């Protein structure tokens, strides 16, 4: 069975090997065992039930929480040649009946349904007429009231399973689950003699950062300016903040959208679709956005406010880098955010027990924002992992190269002013007094007579408020609860006022952004977008960024070599192979990519270019080798040039027409060796690209 699973993995998904944990989970399901898998976002949960669905008799029902997620999954399966469909509220009764009939006739192997649909007696009656081999519960944490996305409709799953004529295998999948949630899932889904797999929660490709006390809007503007070509999500707690951030970015001309519950369904759908199709680079949203968003090329997720708990944070942050490419997760912390989360909690009816639990989780999130230990270690230990290394080398704590600036004098001035204002006002009025403002309120209270009035007039009010936010984040100042928080001195401030302690502020060094040559990657991305528009599917369903980057790295120029690229299966090769190969070949020829190493299949003991070399030494022409090996002549040309550049015995004069060597050299000297096409166009027609490459190789001229 597992051998067949590996064949399916290569044929449909384009991968040689399973990722961590996938093989064991698939094997468990194929052995007809109830299975509970906890795997980090981007670890390939879907493959764990999709491959068994193809190998088991009958139909697999997938319980999926959102319409958009179902459509994405079905589109993705269709793109690789697997027949699947969905049933949700977007269909009328006739369409539902039609799809059920088709499933009954074996036209589909997977049927995606929303949990709410299982509360319909009529629908469950239809399901009873089909042979169901597997029920896969996606986002299984939703079944638990202790989960961060509790959905009562998930409780209908067990009832359905119990009603079916033959009990199917049950698979449950989630990315985030505490010990309490794990126990709930097993119990509430009535898993029997289950195998539980926890493949780890770590997302090694993600960089985690916490930024405390800075001006959030300034940070976002600077970050996006430095990363304007990247796709990202910015989460904020309230609709008002979403609108404000959106307006600021929109005015700057960025391709940005917004998403929150205050927009009508059409507006929300349009924003989401535009983001999924890469028409928007940035989406600013409340946590109403994102569950089940399968977009693989999100390069950063910024949290403008602290989320209510670590489960919510890790799931939202985990929407970055689903394709395994390096991505950033940044949390901007301000003490006011805690008050906002407490206010939002107070607006929701919770049982006393659950309310206590939610406040405890919020405090653990606050602790994360202040911890001095490795952020990844904090997250992994929260989810119950043991023996986690102390440093990950990929978070803001481990990579802290900031310099310390002594701001003790400024802090003393601020503390003194707050003290003299009787700790009765907010940061805005304190900043105005320190600045020396003639604001009506300042004069009305007589604050212009204080010794601290105008003592920091060299700063703007915004800079003073930013500095106070840093002191709040570091625990020197505190804020009262309520709509208009009052700033108060904390115990730590007393020692500073008495000059017993210093206040040191971290100043981040300006990091030089490493600019990589993504030319071919960008060209392929444009092609992918054109195909996406033509076929009306999101770009990442065609190929993930990681697949395009690998194409850009290895430059495959024939079907044999492009099939070795991760993510290129047989169906995608059939659908899109020719278009991508055409673009790659043109790029290779124009840029004179010589001896570029093409990934070899693991089974092939002799490297491909060496097979070509051996045939060349047997006296065969390059055309004969290409025909015999069933590859493009361009591939064979590259093999020969690579062999020569590696010092193997290749007579380059075989490929340089007589009397043309000096002419080619003159043109290279005149035009430069960066691109082959201008050199080729300036030479007689009988001089081939191979001849130019041979001269470049002979004289070791690098483009």
N, C-alpha and C positions, 0 to 999 in steps of 0.2 A: 504493500500500500504506500509506504513512504517513498519508494522509488518512483511510483506514479506521481506522487505529490511533487517531487523534485522536477519531473518532466513538465508538469503543468506550470510550475514556477518559472521555468526557462521559456516555455512556449508562449505563455500568455503575458507574463509580467516582465520578462526580459532579465531575470536575475539568475545567476549560477548557484548561489547559496542562500539558505535561510538566514535571517537575522537571529540574534540571541533570543532563545525561548520559543521561537515559532515552531520549530520541528517537534519539540516535546508536546506543545499544545495541540498541534494538528494530529500527532500520533494518538494523544489521549482521546480526542473526538472520534477519530477513525476506529478506535477500539471501543467505541460506544459508551464512553464514560462521561458523566456530567463533568463539566470543566469550568473553573473560574480563573480567568487570567487578568492579572493586574500588570499592565505594561505602560510605559511612558508614552505620551503623545508622540507620534512620528515613528513608533517602533514597529508598526505594521500589524495592528490588531485585526484589520479587515481581512487580510490574507489568511489569518488563522481560522476564519469560518468560511471564507469564500472557496478556498481550495477543498476542504472537506465537502462542501456543498456540491462540487463537481464530481466527487468520487462516491458519495453516498447515493443510494437509490432514493427516489422521491424528491420532495421539495424542501428547501430550507427557508424558514420564516425568519426575517431579521427585524427585530423591534428597534426602531430608530426614532429619536425624539423630535426631529424637525423635518419639515417638508423639503427645505433647501438641501439638507444633508442627504436625504433619500435620492433626490434628483441628481446630485453630484455623484453619489456612489453608483447609481444606475448608468449615468453617462460614462463614468470611468470604466465600468465593466463592459459596456457596449463598445467603447473605443478599443478594447483588447480582444473583442470577439466572444465575450461571455454573455449569454442571454439572461437578462434580469428585468424586473419591473417593480412598480410600487403601487400601493393603494393608499390614498390619503384624501383629505377634504377637498382637494382641487378637482377631483373626479366626480361625475354624477353616477347614479345607481347603475345605469346601463353599462358605463365604462368599467365599473367595479366588477360587475357580473362577467363581462367579457374577459377581463384579465384573470379572474378566478378560473373560468372555463379553459383559457389557454394554459394556465398553470397545471390544471387537472390533466390536460392532454400532453403534458411534458414539454411544452414550448419554452418554459422558463425553469431554471434551477434555483433561482433566488427570488423571493418576494419580500419587499420591504414594506412594513406597515408601522403606523404610529400607534403608541400604546393606547391612546384614546379610542382607537378603532375597535379594540378588544372589548370595550364596554358595550358594544352593539351585539345584541343577541343574534340578529339576522346575519351579521358578518361571521360570527363564530360558527353559526350553523353551516355556512358555506365552506369554512375551513375544514369542518369535519368530513367533508366529501373528498378531501385530497389526502394522499399519503404524505405525511410530513415526517421527515427523518431527523431534522435538527431545528431547534428554536435557538437563535442567537440573540442575546439581549445586549445591545450596545448601550454605552453610558449607564452601566448597571448600578452605579452609585445612586441613581435617581430613585431606586426602590426604597432607600433608607431615609427615615426622617432626620437622621444625623448627617446625611449627605448634604452638600452645599446646593444641590439642585433637586431637592425632593419633589417628586411628581406622583400624586396619589394614583394616577392612572396606571402606573407601573405595577400596582398591586393586582391588576386584572390578569397579569401574565400567568400566574400560577393557576388561576381558575381555568383559563383556556387549556393549559397543559393537562390538567386533571380531567377535562371534558373530552379530550381527543380519544378516539377508539384505541389507538396504540400510543403509549407514552413515547415521545421523541427524546433524543439526546438534548440536554439543555447546556448551552454555553453562555457564560456571562463575561462581559469585558468592560474594563474601566481603566482610566489612567491614574485616578486619584482615589485612594480609599484608606482611611485610618483603620485601626484594629476593630473599632466599634462598627464601622460601616461594613467591613469584611464579614463580620459575624451576622449582621443584618441581611446582607445579600444572600448568603448561604441559606439562612433560615427562611426568609420571605419568598425566595424563589423555589423553596423546597428541593434544593439540589440533593441528589442521593449518591452516597459513596463517592463524593466528588473528588477530583484532583484539583488542587489549588496551586497555581503558578504565579509567583511574584518575580518578574524578571528584573526588578530594580526600578527605581524612579528616576535614575540619573539621565539627564540629557546633556551629554558631553559637549555638544556643539554650541550650547547656549552659554553666553556670558551674562552673569547676574550682577547688577549694580544697584546700590541704594545711594541716592543723593539727598542729603539733609539740608534744609534751611535755605537753599538757593532760590532765586527768583525763577519760578517754574516756567512762566511764559518765555522769558529770555532763554532758558535752557532749551526749550523745544524749538524756538526759532533758530538758534545756533546749531542744534543737532541736525535739524532737517536741512539747513543750508549745506552742512557738510555731507549729508547723505541723501541728496535730492533725487538721485536715480533709484533709490531703494524703495521697496514696498513696506509699509508699516501700519500698525494699529496704535491709536492713542486712546486709552480708557480714562474716563472721568466719572465721578460719582453722581453728578446731577445733570439734568438736561441743560440748565443754565450754563454750566461750565463747558459742556459739549458745544453749545452754540457759540460761546465766547472764543474758544480755541479755534473752532471751525472758521469763524469770521476773520480772525487774525491771519490764519493761513491762506484763506481764500483771497484776502486783500493783497497778499504777497504774490499771488498768481500761481500757487501750487494746485496740482490736480488733487483736490481733497473733497471728501464727502462726509456726511454725518448720519448718525443712526441712534435714535432713542425712541422711547414709547410715546413721546408727544407728537411724533410724525404720523401721518396716516399710513395705512398698510402699503399703498402704492408708492409713496415716497421712500418708505423703508426698503421695499423690494428693489426699487430703482437704484438706491445707494448700494445695496448689497451686490446686485448684479454687476454694476459698474466696477466695483472693487474686485469681484471675482474674475471679471474679464480684463483686468489690468487697464481699464479706462481711467481709473483713479489710482494714484499711488498710495494715498493716505486715507484712512477712515478714522474719524473721531467719534467715539461711541460710549454709551453707558454699557453696563454688563448685560444689557438686553441683546447685545450683538455677539455672535461668535460661536455659540454652542453648535458643534457639528460642522463648523466651517473648515473645509478640507483643503484650503488654499495652501499650497506647499512652499511658495516663494516669499513668505513674509520674513523680512530680514530684521525687523525690530518691533518690540511691543513696549510702549511707554505707559506706565501707570501714573496718571497725573495726581491721583489720590491713593491713599492706602486702601486696599480691598478689605472686606469684612473678615476674611479668614484665609489661612494658607492654602486650603483646597481650591478656593476660588482664584487666588493669585496664581497658583501653579498651573491651573488649567488655562487661564487667560494668557499668562506669559508663555505657556507652552504652544500657543498658536504661531510662535516664531519658529522658523527653521525646521518645519516638518519634513523637508527634503534632506535633512542631515547637514546642510551647509551652515557655516558659522553665522550666528545671529545674536542679537542683543536683547536683554530683558532689563529694563530700567524702571526703578520705582522712585518717584519723587516724593519725599516725605516732608510733611509739615504737621505740627501738633494740632492745628485746626481740623485736620482730616479725621482725627479720632473723634472729635465732637460731632462731626458730620455723620460718621458711621453710627455713633450712639443715637443720634437723632433719627436716622433712617430705621434703626432697629426699633425705636420707640413707636414708630408708625405702623409696625407689623404686630399683629396679635400672635404671641407665643406663649406656650405653657411656661410656668415658672421654671421648670426643669430645663426646658430648651433655651429659655432666655439666659439662664445662668451659664449654660454651655456656650451660647453665642458670645457672651461677654468674655468668657475665658479664651475662646478662639481669637477674638479681636486683640486681647492683650498679648497673646503669643505672636500675632502679626506685628504689633508694636515692638515687641522684643526683637523680632527679626530686623526691624529698621534701625535698632540701636546696637545690635550685637557687634562685638569686636572680633568674633571668630569667622571662619570661612562661611560664606553665605550658602554655598552648596551643601556643606556639612550640616548646617542648621536645617535646611529643607529636607534632606534625606533622613535625618534623625527624627524629624517631625513625623514622617511617614513610616517610622519604625525600623529603618535600616540600621544595622549594627556594624561595628568595625569600619566606620567611614574614616578615610584618611583626613588628617587635620587641615591640609591645604590642597586646593584643587588647581591653583594656578590660573583660574579662569573666572574670577569674580572680583568685585571692587575692593574686597578686603585683602585677598591674596595678591592682587596687582597694584596695591596702593603705593604709588610713587609720588604722592602729593608732598608738597613742602609745607612746613608749619610757619604761620605768620602770627606774631605776638600782637593780639588786639586787646590787651588788658586795659590800656588807657581808655580806649573807646568804650569797652564794656563798663568800666567804672563810671564814665560820664552818663551812659544810658541808665545804669542801675540807680545812680544818684537822682536823675531826673524823674524816674518812675517813683522813687521813694518820696521826693518832694511833691509829687502830684498825688500823694496819698494812696497810690495803687488803686485808682478808681476809674482809669480810662484805658482805651484801646491803643493799639500800636500807632494808628494814624495820628491821633492827637499828640502822643509822645513825640513822634517824628517831627510834627509841626513846631513843638516847643523847642526841641533840640536844634532845628533849622533856624529858629528865630522868626517864624511866620507871624504876620500881623492879622491872621485869620480872626474873624469876629469872636469865635468860641474861645480862642487863646486869650484874647484881651478881656472878654467877659469874665473869665475865671481868674484874671489877674496873673496868669502864668508868665506874662512878660516881665514880671518883677522877680522871678526865680533866678537864683545864681546859675542855673543850668540853661537859661533861655539863650538861644543862639550859640551855645557852646560848641556845636558841631555844624556851623553854617556852611562849611566847605563841602558838605555832602548834600545830595538831593534828598528829598523826602523818600523817594523810592529806595535809594541806597540805604537810608536809615532803617526803613521797614525790613529790607532784606537782611540787614545785620541783626536786627531783633529776631527775625525768624530763625537765624542760625543759633542765637542764644536760647531760643525756645526749644529748638530741636536737640540742643546739647544739655537741656535740663537746668539752665541758669534762670530761665524765666518760665512761668506757667500761664495758661489761659483758663479763664472761668468758662463754664458752659453757658449756652444761651445764644440768641441771635446776634448779640453784640458783645463778643468776648472781651473781658478786661484782662490786661496784662499784670501779672503779679510776680514779685521777687520770690525765688526759691532759696532753699537753704544754701545751695552752692554759691549763690551770689554774695552772701555775707562775707565769706572768706576772701572773695575778690575785692570787695569794698574795703576790707581791712588790710589789703595788700599781702595777704597770707598765701594766696594762690594766683597763678597767671592763667589767662585765657588764651589758648592757642587755636587758631582757625586753620583748617586744612585748605591749601590753595592748590587746585589741580593744575598740573603742568599741561600746557597746550600740546597735545599729541599730534605729531605729523601723520596725516592720513596717507597710508600706503596706496599708491595708485597702481593698479594692476592693468596689464593689457588685456582688456576683455573684448577686443575688436570682433573676433569671430563669434564669441558668445553673444554680443549685441546684435550682430547680423542674424544669427539664428533665432534670437528672441523676436526680432521684427518679423521673420518668416513665420514663427509660431503664432504670433498675433494675427497675421493675415489669414492663416489657416483657421484659427479660432473664430474670427469674424465670419469666415465663409461657412464653417460647419456649425456655428452657433453653440459652441461649448467653451468653457473657460480654458485659457491657455495651458494651465498646469495639467489638465486632463490629457492634452496631446503629449507633452513631455515635461517633466519637472526641470527646474533650473539645474539641479545636479546632473541630469542627463545631458543638458545642453553644454554645461561646463566641461563634462568629460569629452563630449564631441569636440569642443574647442581645444582641449588639451591633446587629444590623440589624432584628430583630423582623419577619421575614417573616410576612405574614398571609394569603397565598394561595399556590396551587400554583406560579404563575408565579415569584414572588419566592423561595420556598423552594428551588426548583430551582437558583437562582443561588448558593446557599450551597455552599462547597467540601465535598465528601464526600456530597452528596445526589444520587444517580443515580436513574434512572427506577424501578428495582425497589424501592429503599428509599423512594422517594416513594409508590409503590403500597402498600407494606407498612405504613409508619409515618407517612406524611405527615399524614393526617387527625388522628391523635392529637396530634402535635406542634403542628400549626396550631391545634387547639382550645385548647390550653394557652397558646400565644403570644397568640392573640386575646383570651382572657380577661385575660391580664396587661396587654396594651396598653390595653384598655378600662378596667380597674380603676385603672391608674396614669396614665392620661391622657397617653400618649406622643404628643406632637404633632410633626409634621414630622420624624419620625425618618427619616434617609436610608437608603433601601433600595438595596442594591447593584444597579446596572444591568448588563444584559448588554453585553458589549463592542461587539457589532455595532450596538446601538441608539444612533444618533447623538444623538437627542433624549432627554433624561432623561424617565423615565416620568411624573413629576408634571407636566412641561411639556406632554406629550401630553394629559393630563387637562385642564390649564388651557386649552389651545387649543380643546378640545371644549366646555368650559364657556363660553368666550367666543363660541362659535358658537350659544349659546342652548340647549344640551342640558341636561337635568336630570341630577343625579348618578346616578339610577337608570338612565337611558338610557346614560350613559357606562359604568357598571359592566357593563351587559348587552352593549354593543357591544364592550368590551375584554375581556369574559369574565373579570372579576376580582370579588372581593368588594366590596360597597358600603363596607365598613370601609376598604379600601385607597383608594378614591376619596375618602372623607371625609378621610383623612390627607393625600392629595395636595393637596386644596383648602386645608386649614389650613396646610400647609407653604408653599404658594404665597403665602398671605396673610402669613405670618410673614416671607417673603423680600421683602415689599414690592410684590408683584404686585397688579394691580387686581382684587381680589375683594370683592364686596359682602357682608360678613359678615351684614348684616341679612337676606339671603336665607335664613339658617339659624337665626336667633333668632326664636322665636314672639313675636308682638306682646305688649306689656305684661309680658314675662317677664324682660327684661334685668336690671332692678333686683332682682328676686326671686333670680335666679341669683347676682348679685353679693353679695347679703346672705348666701346660703348658703355661698358661697366664703369670705366673711369669717368666718363662724361656724365652719365645719368645717375650712377650710384647703384648699389646692390640691394636696396630695400625691397623693391618689387621687380618681378620678372617681366610682367606685361609690357612696361614701357621699353625695356631692352629688346624684347621680342619684336615689338612693333617698329623698332628703328633698324632692324636687320632684315636681310633678304628672307623671303618666305621659306626657303629650304633649311634655314637654321631653326632647329626645333627647341622647345623648352628644355629637353634633355641635354642638348648640346650646351646650352647656357649653364645648366646645373653642373655639367661635367667640368666646364672651365672654372666655375666658382669653386668646385671641390678641389680641382687640381692645384689651384693657387691659394686654397684655404681662405677665400674671401667670404666673410660672413655678412649676411643681409641684416 
